[in-house]
């Protein structure tokens, strides 16, 4: 179990922290989504949780032991994928993974197998400097798996990927969870979070403004609606109605009674719509 309590970080130490009293618990074997726009404090929180930034205020514990007392063994069990690919350009993809594997004192994955998993087999022996941004992103993701981590930190893992490759990465993430891996996923892509996460936290201006399972957030903050297609004067018209509103409920009943309805589809609020409702801002 991962426990974060009162995490606060001020880069300039001038009273304007980028992360403010952040706290949450992540159960073993779950995917925890940390969602918000760029600059909200997501990457800073991840850096504090992995020791890349020194904790100024608050605490991070893993199975009851503070991060500062974890020792070198902690990094043998953690995988980390950065939003901005940081690879050795003069090394091939295969050499990048082989070099990284040598940093661990635990059994590691075969570099060839990892490259195959992310669709880079054909580029395995090409210098990483010649990779496209998406290929570098896949290489960094593959690198995060090299030590067979039990805790995985993923920062925008599908950024810059085409839909097919993004789906492949999601499948790998789901497979890791099925193996018992605990995953901390930071993203501004609400659709990805909705598909993958067991619990999500909305981060805005360094503070958590809501946290729960995606379905529970939709039930708590979303408005139920239906999309109705009906034929009027020979043409098909489409309306979105909110049955909980009196006038919309009456309109829906009238349409059904008229026999003009051709299709009805229920709709639920998206995580992005809920985020906008809670914060008054979008994710751009």
C-alpha positions in Angstrom: 0.0 0.0 0.0 1.1 3.5 -0.8 0.2 6.3 1.5 0.7 10.0 0.8 0.0 12.6 3.5 0.1 16.4 3.4 2.5 16.5 0.5 3.6 20.1 -0.2 6.3 21.4 -2.5 7.4 25.0 -3.2 10.2 25.1 -5.9 11.1 28.8 -5.1 10.2 28.6 -1.4 8.3 31.9 -1.7 5.0 30.8 -0.4 3.5 29.7 -3.7 3.7 25.9 -3.7 3.0 23.9 -6.8 1.7 21.0 -4.7 -0.5 21.8 -1.7 -1.4 19.4 1.1 -1.9 16.5 -1.3 -2.9 13.2 0.3 -4.3 9.8 -0.9 -3.9 6.0 -0.4 -3.3 3.5 -3.2 -4.2 -0.1 -2.6 -1.9 -2.9 -3.9 -2.7 -4.1 -7.4 -4.8 -1.1 -8.5 -4.4 1.7 -11.1 -4.6 5.1 -9.5 -5.2 8.0 -11.9 -3.8 11.4 -11.1 -5.6 13.7 -13.5 -5.4 17.4 -14.4 -4.1 19.9 -16.9 -0.5 20.7 -17.6 1.0 22.6 -14.7 -1.4 21.2 -12.1 1.3 19.5 -10.1 1.0 15.9 -11.4 4.7 15.4 -12.4 5.9 17.2 -9.3 3.9 14.8 -7.1 5.3 11.8 -9.0 8.9 13.1 -8.6 8.3 13.5 -4.8 6.9 10.0 -4.6 9.9 8.5 -6.3 12.7 10.4 -4.6 13.6 12.5 -7.6 12.6 15.6 -5.6 13.3 15.9 -1.8 10.2 16.0 0.3 9.8 19.5 1.9 6.6 18.8 3.8 4.4 15.8 4.2 5.2 12.1 3.9 5.2 9.2 1.4 5.2 5.6 2.8 5.3 2.2 1.0 3.9 -0.7 3.1 4.3 1.5 6.2 8.0 2.4 5.6 8.8 6.1 4.8 10.3 6.7 1.4 13.4 8.2 3.0 14.1 4.8 4.7 13.4 2.6 1.8 17.0 2.3 0.6 18.3 1.0 -2.7 16.0 -2.0 -2.8 13.1 0.4 -3.4 14.4 1.2 -6.9 14.6 -2.5 -7.8 10.8 -2.7 -7.4 9.9 0.6 -9.1 9.4 1.3 -12.8 9.2 4.9 -14.1 8.1 6.2 -17.5 8.6 9.9 -18.1 6.3 12.2 -20.2 9.3 13.6 -22.1 11.4 10.7 -23.6 14.9 10.7 -22.2 16.9 8.1 -24.1 20.6 7.6 -25.0 20.5 8.8 -28.6 23.8 7.2 -29.6 22.7 3.8 -28.4 20.2 1.6 -30.2 16.8 0.8 -28.7 18.1 -2.7 -27.7 21.3 -1.2 -26.2 19.2 1.4 -24.2 17.2 -1.4 -22.6 20.3 -3.6 -22.0 22.2 -0.7 -20.3 19.2 0.1 -18.1 18.8 -3.5 -17.1 22.4 -3.5 -15.9 21.5 -0.9 -13.2 19.4 -3.4 -11.2 20.3 -6.2 -8.9 17.2 -8.2 -9.6 16.3 -10.4 -12.6 15.3 -8.3 -15.6 13.2 -8.8 -18.8 14.7 -9.7 -22.1 15.2 -6.4 -24.1 14.0 -8.1 -27.3 10.8 -9.2 -25.7 10.1 -5.7 -24.4 10.7 -4.2 -27.8 8.4 -6.7 -29.4 5.7 -5.8 -26.8 5.7 -2.1 -27.8 6.2 -2.8 -31.6 9.8 -1.7 -31.9 11.4 -5.0 -33.1 12.2 -3.7 -36.5 13.9 -0.7 -35.0 15.7 -2.6 -32.2 19.2 -2.0 -33.7 18.7 1.5 -34.9 20.1 4.4 -33.0 17.5 6.0 -30.7 18.4 9.4 -32.1 16.7 8.3 -35.3 13.5 7.4 -33.6 10.3 9.5 -33.9 8.8 11.0 -30.8 6.3 8.2 -30.6 9.0 5.6 -30.9 11.0 7.2 -28.2 7.9 7.3 -26.0 7.4 3.5 -26.5 11.1 2.9 -25.7 10.8 4.8 -22.4 7.7 2.8 -21.6 9.4 -0.5 -22.4 12.3 0.7 -20.2 10.0 1.1 -17.2 9.2 -2.6 -17.4 12.8 -3.9 -17.6 13.1 -4.7 -13.9 9.7 -6.4 -13.6 8.4 -3.7 -11.2 5.8 -4.2 -8.6 5.1 -0.5 -8.6 4.9 1.4 -11.8 4.8 5.2 -12.3 3.6 6.3 -15.7 3.5 9.9 -16.8 1.4 10.4 -19.9 2.2 6.9 -21.3 0.1 7.3 -24.4 1.1 10.8 -25.3 2.0 11.2 -29.0 1.0 7.6 -29.9 -1.3 6.6 -32.7 -4.6 5.0 -31.6 -3.4 1.4 -32.4 -0.2 1.8 -30.5 -1.9 3.6 -27.6 -4.3 0.6 -27.3 -1.4 -1.8 -27.2 0.2 0.2 -24.3 -3.1 0.2 -22.5 -3.3 -3.6 -22.8 0.2 -3.9 -21.3 -0.9 -1.7 -18.4 -4.0 -3.8 -17.8 -1.8 -7.0 -17.9 0.6 -5.5 -15.3 -2.3 -4.8 -13.0 -3.6 -8.4 -13.5 -0.2 -9.5 -12.3 -0.6 -7.5 -9.1 1.4 -4.4 -10.1 0.4 -1.2 -8.4 0.2 1.7 -11.0 0.3 5.4 -10.5 -0.9 7.0 -13.8 -0.6 10.8 -14.3 -2.4 12.1 -17.4 -4.6 14.9 -18.7 -6.3 12.4 -21.0 -9.6 11.7 -19.2 -10.7 9.0 -21.7 -7.5 7.0 -21.0 -8.0 7.4 -17.3 -11.7 6.3 -17.6 -10.7 3.2 -19.4 -7.9 2.1 -17.1 -8.2 3.5 -13.6 -9.8 2.0 -10.5 -9.6 5.3 -8.7 -8.9 8.8 -10.0 -8.0 12.0 -8.3 -8.6 15.4 -9.9 -5.7 17.8 -9.3 -6.2 21.5 -9.9 -3.7 24.2 -9.0 -1.8 21.8 -6.8 -4.8 20.6 -4.8 -7.0 17.5 -5.1 -10.6 18.7 -5.7 -12.2 15.2 -6.0 -11.2 11.6 -5.7 -13.2 8.3 -6.2 -13.8 5.5 -8.7 -14.7 7.0 -12.2 -18.2 5.5 -12.0 -18.8 7.1 -8.6 -17.7 10.5 -9.7 -20.0 10.3 -12.7 -22.9 9.4 -10.4 -22.1 12.1 -7.9 -21.3 15.0 -10.2 -22.7 14.1 -13.6 -26.1 14.7 -15.0 -27.9 11.8 -16.7 -29.1 12.5 -20.2 -30.6 10.7 -23.2 -30.0 11.4 -26.9 -33.3 11.0 -28.8 -33.7 10.8 -32.5 -37.2 11.4 -33.8 -38.8 12.0 -37.2 -40.5 15.4 -37.6 -42.1 16.5 -40.9 -40.2 13.8 -42.7 -36.8 14.7 -41.4 -34.8 13.1 -38.5 -34.1 15.5 -35.6 -31.9 14.8 -32.6 -32.2 16.2 -29.1 -30.3 15.7 -25.8 -32.7 15.7 -22.9 -32.1 15.6 -19.1 -34.9 13.4 -17.6 -34.3 14.8 -14.1 -35.4 18.3 -15.3 -39.2 18.6 -15.4 -39.6 20.2 -18.8 -37.2 17.7 -20.4 -39.0 14.7 -18.8 -42.3 16.1 -20.2 -40.7 16.5 -23.6 -39.3 13.0 -23.6 -42.8 11.6 -22.7 -44.4 13.6 -25.4 -42.0 12.3 -28.0 -42.5 8.7 -26.9 -46.2 9.0 -26.9 -46.2 10.5 -30.3 -44.6 7.4 -31.8 -42.0 9.5 -33.7 -39.0 8.3 -31.7 -36.6 6.2 -33.8 -33.7 5.8 -31.3 -33.0 6.5 -27.6 -29.5 6.3 -26.1 -28.6 6.9 -22.5 -25.6 9.1 -21.9 -23.3 9.6 -18.9 -21.1 12.5 -18.1 -17.5 12.2 -19.0 -14.7 12.7 -16.5 -13.6 15.8 -18.5 -17.1 17.3 -18.1 -17.0 16.6 -14.4 -13.5 18.2 -14.1 -14.8 21.3 -15.8 -17.8 21.5 -13.6 -15.6 21.2 -10.4 -12.9 23.5 -11.5 -14.3 25.9 -14.1 -11.5 25.1 -16.4 -10.7 22.6 -19.2 -7.6 20.4 -19.6 -5.8 22.4 -22.3 
